[in-house]
Amino acid sequence: MGSNDRNFDAGSCNVSDKVDLGAEKNITCTCQNDTCHVTHIDLEANQFSGQVPPEIEKLVNLRTLRLFYNRLTGDLPVQLAELKNLTDL
């Protein structure tokens, strides 16, 4: 989505935070037992361009992915179907 420096590794959340990043942030992590996972990504109305990267499949705990009001192109990656926890797209 306009940048090549995306990091979709499982360790995308900082374990030392141990708190959700909150509604004012675009990415929310949920932590339990010293393990944190990205659960919500809200990137609406940011004028992002390009395609949604297929590496998003690595965020297996993702529940919400909000991308509307951007300038995204192409098809959504088929890998989104593998995100069994994704309920809000």
Secondary structure, 3 states (H helix, E strand, C coil): CCCCCCCCCCCCCCCCCCCCCCCCCCEEEEEECCEEEEEEEECCCCCCEECCCHHHHHCCCCCEEECCCCEECCCCCHHHHHCCCCCEC
